[in-house]
């Protein structure tokens, strides 16, 4: 490329923000996970005492100014404040099955008889509940916590390391200096803009329709608009290309053609059509990022909290 980086910033000199170094899963998150599992495994029981918030109550309308309501089932969910049922939900709390109340439901005052109510019974989060989850080797809350860490710590740490890698890349892009060939940059953006326009159109999104006003854009104007949106990606592209080159990772046109051929084969698409829907710089950007986030992740992990 004619455009180049003339002063490449060394991200190794950066002080990583403390927040980016954090990755440990807090015990509060594990407790919430157990509570969510307990809620998912909740059972239902008929209400035998007074109705409370959270119950599901089945009533039948026995009297109403609107005769069509008489005899119909009315479901109330106290505590949920459903529109039009707020007063009825409040009135029914503290009542018992078989009791009759008069309340407003929507615009109608009606008398309803409580026919039945069910209550969600959520298990207490304790060792007995953990046993019910049937996780091999896990029979206590503390063992569940240890198991949860074994299952998720590496994934969480890896994801957090990507945040540091992103920090390094963005700071390198901001702090380096460049010599940009504007014509090359515009052609780079235009090629990607055309792919973006046609891809969005195939997905049912017409970029010719303006976000403001009523004047429909031409194809050329829409492609130019898409190209302008690509301009912000040019400098970051130069950075990831440079870093990959320093690693000796330089994808070729042949790699690109092989990748598109594989995609075309999987999708049952003619190779010519697949090539029209792609471009080399988009392929490069994808594989550059894959390479860097994979190769820089161990280095980022080494900088994180122990």
C-alpha atoms as one frame of an Amber mdcrd trajectory, in Angstrom:
protein
   0.000   0.000   0.000   1.099   3.575  -0.669  -0.288   4.718   2.672   2.023
   3.880   5.551   2.861   4.381   9.195   5.909   6.604   9.574   6.130   6.576
  13.389   4.739   3.378  14.899   3.780   3.742  18.572   4.997   0.997  20.926
   1.977  -0.111  22.933   4.283  -1.934  25.367   5.046   1.450  26.942   1.423
   1.930  27.994   0.150   1.692  31.550  -2.909  -0.526  31.434  -5.928   0.925
  33.299  -6.669  -0.982  36.499 -10.251  -1.623  35.424  -9.093  -3.556  32.365
  -6.971  -5.867  34.509  -9.958  -7.134  36.484 -11.467 -10.449  35.499 -12.365
 -12.515  38.577 -15.937 -13.754  38.874 -17.438 -12.308  42.080 -19.213 -14.642
  44.489 -22.288 -12.426  44.186 -22.598 -13.458  40.528 -22.471 -17.143  41.467
 -25.100 -16.587  44.159 -27.361 -14.892  41.592 -26.827 -17.813  39.221 -27.957
 -20.227  41.949 -30.966 -18.039  42.721 -31.898 -17.975  39.023 -31.623 -21.771
  38.873 -33.836 -22.021  41.938 -36.418 -19.754  40.270 -36.290 -21.834  37.076
 -36.943 -24.980  39.123 -39.725 -23.457  41.200 -42.846 -25.529  41.777 -46.450
 -24.383  42.070 -48.764 -24.954  44.999 -52.399 -24.085  45.608 -52.775 -21.134
  47.958 -54.453 -22.219  51.191 -53.857 -19.057  53.215 -54.378 -15.453  52.152
 -53.417 -14.220  48.709 -50.112 -12.340  48.466 -48.097 -10.461  45.855 -46.643
 -12.866  43.317 -49.612 -15.248  43.361 -51.635 -16.061  40.246 -55.342 -15.746
  41.005 -58.260 -17.166  39.021 -61.594 -15.424  39.505 -65.022 -15.517  37.847
 -67.081 -12.400  37.227 -70.495 -12.639  38.924 -71.753  -9.117  38.347 -70.798
  -6.239  36.050 -72.418  -3.308  34.273 -71.147  -4.839  31.045 -73.197  -8.057
  30.887 -70.725  -9.715  28.512 -68.295 -10.027  31.441 -70.657 -12.023  33.652
 -69.538 -15.643  33.912 -66.120 -14.975  32.352 -62.837 -15.910  33.969 -60.741
 -12.991  35.239 -57.048 -13.631  35.946 -55.283 -11.345  38.402 -51.586 -11.205
  39.247 -51.125  -9.114  42.423 -47.883  -7.211  42.579 -47.391  -6.967  38.829
 -49.358  -3.719  38.334 -50.739  -4.731  34.961 -52.448  -1.801  33.166 -56.137
  -1.636  34.053 -55.837  -4.172  36.867 -53.866  -2.149  39.414 -56.792  -1.576
  41.797 -58.036  -5.162  41.548 -54.523  -6.481  42.284 -54.361  -4.389  45.470
 -57.888  -5.308  46.572 -57.319  -9.025  46.258 -54.202  -9.157  48.452 -55.132
 -10.617  51.846 -58.290 -12.306  50.542 -58.960 -16.047  50.520 -60.216 -18.529
  47.935 -64.014 -18.449  47.854 -64.219 -14.808  48.886 -66.082 -12.260  46.794
 -64.785  -8.748  46.113 -65.874  -5.729  44.098 -63.142  -3.956  42.142 -62.325
  -2.040  38.967 -60.962  -4.042  36.031 -60.244  -1.752  33.119 -63.158   0.650
  32.849 -65.636  -1.676  34.531 -66.583  -2.131  38.151 -67.307  -5.796  38.703
 -67.859  -8.330  41.419 -65.669 -11.401  41.216 -65.463 -14.616  43.188 -61.985
 -16.008  43.852 -62.036 -19.580  42.535 -58.389 -20.477  43.102 -54.829 -19.241
  43.357 -51.388 -20.745  42.862 -48.069 -19.677  44.311 -44.545 -20.192  43.011
 -42.519 -22.115  45.581 -38.849 -21.383  45.056 -36.284 -23.657  46.639 -33.949
 -22.165  49.210 -30.404 -21.868  47.894 -28.662 -24.366  50.146 -26.723 -27.610
  49.960 -29.904 -29.652  49.453 -30.805 -27.550  46.402 -27.301 -27.953  44.985
 -27.635 -31.739  45.328 -30.873 -31.547  43.281 -28.926 -30.070  40.348 -27.240
 -33.462  39.836 -23.799 -32.056  38.988 -21.194 -34.836  39.397 -18.997 -34.230
  42.416 -20.964 -31.169  43.523 -23.119 -31.453  46.640 -22.640 -28.186  48.551
 -22.879 -24.470  47.791 -19.113 -24.083  48.212 -18.480 -27.012  45.842 -20.833
 -25.415  43.310 -18.842 -22.190  43.562 -15.598 -24.061  42.944 -17.172 -25.948
  40.023 -18.508 -22.679  38.549 -15.050 -21.147  38.655 -13.600 -24.222  36.917
 -16.212 -23.905  34.182 -16.014 -20.158  33.572 -12.770 -18.621  34.871 -10.691
 -19.179  31.735 -13.469 -17.958  29.455 -13.923 -14.836  31.587 -10.183 -14.156
  31.755  -9.802 -14.642  28.002 -12.678 -12.270  27.298 -11.161  -9.696  29.635
  -7.812 -10.059  27.866  -9.511  -9.004  24.629 -10.357  -5.725  26.335  -6.660
  -5.101  26.961  -5.804  -6.086  23.388  -8.435  -3.648  22.104  -6.928  -0.953
  24.338  -3.468  -1.598  22.894  -4.746  -1.468  19.321  -6.808   1.705  19.733
  -4.005   3.508  21.545  -1.499   2.453  18.901  -3.803   3.818  16.199  -4.249
   7.115  18.042  -0.578   7.656  18.940   1.109   6.620  15.684   1.681   9.021
  12.806   0.857   8.293   9.177   1.484   9.223   5.604  -1.863   8.707   3.873
  -2.427   8.496   0.143  -5.923  10.011  -0.017  -6.774   8.499  -3.418  -5.787
   5.021  -2.210  -7.771   5.529   0.976 -10.887   6.592  -0.931 -10.719   3.633
  -3.324 -10.284   1.333  -0.317 -13.384   2.848   1.302 -15.362   2.850  -1.944
 -14.759  -0.845  -2.574 -15.940  -1.712   0.925 -18.843   0.731   0.666 -20.117
  -1.046  -2.432 -19.949  -4.418  -0.653 -21.715  -2.914   2.373 -24.469  -1.340
   0.232 -25.190  -4.534  -1.691 -25.001  -6.684   1.441 -27.450  -4.469   3.329
 -29.783  -4.438   0.340 -29.737  -8.247   0.195 -30.592  -8.275   3.910 -33.601
  -6.035   3.323 -32.054  -2.733   4.412 -32.086  -0.093   1.690 -29.408   2.527
   2.296 -30.953   4.677  -0.439 -33.761   5.598   1.955 -32.624   8.709   3.850
 -32.575   8.820   7.646 -33.918  12.378   7.429 -35.995  14.048   4.757 -37.701
  12.414   1.793 -35.213  12.553  -1.079 -34.253   9.016  -2.149 -30.538   8.552
  -2.800 -29.172   7.080  -6.012 -27.151   3.867  -5.854 -23.980   5.903  -6.279
 -24.915   8.291  -3.477 -25.765   5.412  -1.130 -22.476   3.670  -1.923 -20.592
   6.920  -1.300 -22.403   7.286   2.035 -21.378   3.730   2.976 -17.829   4.497
   1.878 -17.696   7.542   4.154 -18.640   5.278   7.039 -15.625   3.107   6.207
 -13.131   5.962   6.507 -12.810   5.498  10.269 -11.582   1.938   9.668  -8.635
   2.846   7.439  -6.126   3.878  10.121  -6.931   0.887  12.392  -6.500  -1.339
   9.333  -2.985   0.014   8.754  -2.161  -0.702  12.413  -3.370  -4.319  12.495
  -1.739  -4.944   9.118   1.578  -3.637  10.503   1.379  -5.691  13.692   0.569
  -8.859  11.759   3.445  -8.208   9.370   5.789  -7.912  12.372   4.530 -11.386
  13.389   5.185 -12.676   9.883   1.449 -13.127   9.307   0.698 -11.904   5.785
  -2.464 -13.377   4.187  -2.233 -13.585   0.404  -4.674 -13.199  -2.454  -4.532
 -16.970  -2.829  -5.561 -17.397   0.829  -8.465 -15.043   0.128  -9.621 -16.907
  -2.956  -9.424 -20.237  -1.139 -11.475 -18.853   1.762 -14.159 -17.466  -0.565
 -14.250 -20.741  -2.505 -14.845 -22.617   0.750 -17.664 -20.238   1.721 -19.228
 -20.552  -1.733 -19.097 -24.346  -1.487 -20.751 -24.401   1.939 -23.513 -22.045
   0.815 -24.030 -23.696  -2.568 -23.183 -20.442  -4.306 -21.292 -19.948  -7.590
 -17.743 -18.762  -6.915 -18.230 -15.707  -9.150 -21.214 -14.581  -7.065 -19.313
 -15.127  -3.814 -16.401 -13.055  -5.113 -18.768 -10.200  -5.990 -20.015 -10.144
  -2.403 -16.545  -9.911  -0.870 -13.312  -7.968  -1.148  -9.728  -8.648  -0.149
  -9.481  -5.876   2.457 -12.514  -7.171   4.378 -10.994 -10.648   4.396  -7.648
  -9.203   5.537  -9.292  -7.245   8.350 -11.092 -10.344   9.601  -8.024 -12.596
   9.650  -5.759  -9.820  10.977  -8.057  -9.383  13.988  -8.379 -13.120  14.545
  -4.602 -13.458  14.522  -3.942 -10.512  16.830  -6.604 -11.258  19.419  -5.358
 -14.848  19.581  -1.659 -14.053  19.627  -1.867 -11.066  21.993  -4.255 -12.673
  24.464  -1.572 -14.570  26.463   0.477 -11.386  26.777  -2.610  -9.492  27.934
  -3.436 -12.212  30.457   0.017 -11.858  31.956  -0.823  -8.233  32.755  -4.070
  -9.009  34.544  -4.739  -9.315  38.249  -3.618 -12.582  39.820
